[in-house]
Amino acid sequence: MTRIRRFVPFASAAVLALVLSACGSDGGDSAAPAPDATDGALPTLTEGKLTIATGEPAYSPWVENDAPESGEGFEAAVAYAVAEELGFAAEDVVWVRTPFDTVIAPGPKDFDLNLQQFSITDQRAQVVDFSSPYYETAAALVSIEGNEGADATSIADLQGALIGAAVGTTTYQVVDRLVDTDEDIRVFNSNEDAVQALNSGAIDVLAVDLPTALYLAAVELTDGVVVGQLESEEGADRFGILLEKDSPLTDAVTAAVDALREDGTLAELEETWLTDAAGAPVLR
């Protein structure tokens, strides 16, 4: 297993653990060496510093306790790993906060990099740059404590649960193919309608993508639980690091992400923060 890099961030003595779903630059198949910040090759917003943005607030498991400087949480950990690949020490990383919607717009940015679960799309790539993907989303199931199927540890454990999903979504297709239940899957016009059905008890379990499941369990559902992930590559969204359009850093950041993917770091960070810490095991 690849040994994960460790940091002692400037604002915390916490040691970075292993970490983890929107594309302009998509990166190549092989990782080229990223320029080293120490030789002045990277023209960052502030000389000698790497300014990284995240949301306000930033939620677990992407950033733990709304404290990205701790290096804890999937995207916080990825950010410090990318910074190290680029040649920046942990104490040279500066964090700022940005709204999600306004970032995906033309114009100058007040950050070098932004990790905020941005899905890579052609439309967005017209006005911003993206690195190659650091995460591809998975289908997942979310429920409420005490519901049928909420404590499932395998697909077979979902046999008696009423499962719902939004019509036309890839998660509906995945759960329909993988899960054999006593009842037909309940179909809703939107995720919002499906969440309402889960809250009202009309369904026991809701099928969504993993980032949505994590958000619902942490923020919108009382006693919400992520049941687990379903193994499938159907319709996965890819999350990329966002940069200003035509940023001189895009190629270097993509090379850094590619290197972390190839040496197994991204997979281990995902296992730590999105599977283990977030309680989202793969159901088989």
N, C-alpha and C positions, 0 to 999 in steps of 0.2 A: 504494500500500500504506500502511496506517495506520502512523504512527510510534509505536513502543512507548515508553511511559514508562520512564525510567531512574532507578534509586535507588542510593545508596551506603549500604547497611544499616549499622546501628550497630556490629555485630560483624564486619564484613567490608568490604574495599574492592572486592569484586567488583561489577561493574556488572550489573544485572539484565538478562538476555537475554529474547528473545521466548519464550513458552511455546507434562498436560494433560490411569470408567464409568465411598448411598443413600437424602410431601412435604407438607408443610403448605402454606405460602404458595408458590404457583407463579409469582407475578409476572404482570404484565399484558403486553400486546403492545408497549407503548411504555415507555420508561424515564423515570420521573419523576426530577427532581433529588434527589440524596441530601442530607440535612442535613449541614451542615459541622460537624466536630468542634470547630473553633476558636470557634464561637459558643455552645458549651455545650449544643447541641441533642441530643447523643447521650449518654445515661446509661450509660457503660461501667462495667465492674467496678472499674477504677481511673481516677479522673478524669484526663483528658488522655492516657491510654494506651489502646491497643487490644490486649487479650489474645487471642491466637490459639493454638489447640491443634492438634497433629498427633500422629502415633503414636510409639511407643517400641519399637523403632526406626522411623524413617521411611525407606522404600526409594526408590531410584531407579526410574523417572524422576520420581516425584512430589516427592521431596526428594533432592537430590544430596548424597552423603557424610554423610547423617543430620544435615545442618546447615541447618535452615530459615531461619536468620537470614542466610544468604548470598543468599537470593532466587533460588537456582538449583534447578531442578526445576519441574515444571508447577504443582503446588499451592502451592509456596513463592512462585512468581512471581505466581500468581493472587491469593494472599493479600496481597502488597504492592500489587498493582494495585487491589484492593478497598479496602485501607486508604487509598490515595491518593484514590480516589473519595469516601471518607467524610471526607476532610480531615485524615488523620493522616500525619505525616512518618514515614519509615522508622525513625528512631530512637525513635519513640513506639510501635512495635510490640513487644509482649512475648510471647515464645513459651513455651508449657507443653506437657507431654506427657500423653496420656491413653490408657488401654486402649480398644480398639475397642468391645468388647461392653458394658462398663459405661456408656459414654456414651449409648447408646440406651436409656435408662431414665428414669422420672420423677424429678423432683427438681432442686434447684439445681445449677448448673454453676460450675466454677472458671475459666471462660473466657467471652469474649464470642462468639467464632466458633470453629468447628472444621472443618478440611478434612482428611478422612481416607478419601476414596473412599466416602462414605456414599451408597448408593442411596436415592432418594426413593421411599418407599412409603406407602400410606394407613395401614398399621398403625403404622409408626414415627411418622407425623405426629400420632398421637393423644397422644404423650407428649413430643415435641420439635418444634421448628420447623425448616423448611428454607427457604433462599432458592430463587429460581428456579434451574434447572440451569446449572452452569458447564461441564459436559462430558456428552456422550452417548457411551456405549461403542460400539465397533465390533467386528465379528467379526474374528478374527485367527488366524494359524497359527504354531505354535511347534514347534521341532525341536531336534535335537542335531547339532553340527558333524560333517560327514562323511556324514550320512544323505542318502538320495535326497530331493531337493527342498529340502534345508536352505538351499541357495544360490539358490533360485528368485528371479527378478526379475520374473516375469510368471506369470499363471495357466497359460499353456501349458507353462511349465517344470515344472509339477507332474504332468505326464502320467504318469510312471512311478512316482510316489510312492504308498506305502500311507498313506492318510489315515484318522485315527480321530476320533470325536467321541462325546460322551455322548448317549444316547438322549433324545429329547424336547426337546433344547435348540434354541434359535433358531440357534446357530452351526452345528449339524448341518444345519438347513434351508438356511442360506445357502450352506455349502460344497457341499451336494448340488445346489443349483441353479446355482452359478457355476462349479464346477470339474468338468471332463470328464476323468476319469482312466481308465487301463486296468483298474483294479480297483475293485470296489465299496467304498464308504466303510465302514470297520469301525465297528460300533456297540457301545458299552459302557454298562454300567448307571449309571455315574457318572463324573465327571471324575477321581476318584481312581483308578478302574480304568483309565481311559484313560492317565493319567500313568504308571502302572505298565507298561502295554503299550509306551509310548514308551521308558521306561527299559530295558525288556527286549529291545527291538528288534522287537517284534511289529508295530509300525507305525513309519513314518518321520516322520510329521508329525501333530500334534494340533491340532484346531480348537477354540478357546475364545474368550472375549471378550478384548479387548486388555489390560485390566488384569490378568487372570489370566495371559495369555501373558507379560507383562512380569515378573510375580512368579515364574512358573515358571522363566523363563530366568535370572533373577538369583539365585534362592534355592534352588530344588528340583532343578534339572537340572544335571548336570555337563556343561560345555561347551554349555549351552543357548543357542539363538539364536531371536530372533523373526524369522520369515520375512517377515511383512508383514501388512497389513490387507486385508480384503475390503470393497468398497463395497456397503453395504446399510444400510437403516434398520430392518430387521426386528428387533423385540424388543429394541431398545437400552435399556439401563439409563441413568438420568439421575442424575448426581452433584450433590448440593446442599450448600451450606454449612449446617452444623448449628448451631442455637442453642437455648437454653433455651426451653421451651414458653411461648408468649405473650411472648416477649422484646420489649422496646420497640425493639430494633434490627432486627427482622426486615424491616420494610418498607424501611428505609434500605439494608440489605444487598442485598435483592432489587433495588432501584433501581440500586445500584452494579453488580451482576452484569449486569443488563439493559443498562446503558450500555456496559459492556465488550464485551458480545456485539454490540451494534449498531454500535459504532465499529470492529469488527474485531479488537480486542485479544485476545479469547479464542481466535479462530481462529489468530492468529499465534503465540500462546503454545503452542497445541496443535501447530502445525506444527513449532515449534522443539524442544519437549521430548518430544513423543510420536511424532513422525514422523522428524525428523532426528536428534536426539541419541540417542533410544532405538533407532534403526535399525528403524523399523516403517513402511516405505513402503507405499503403496497398490498392491496387485497388480492389474493390468488384463490 
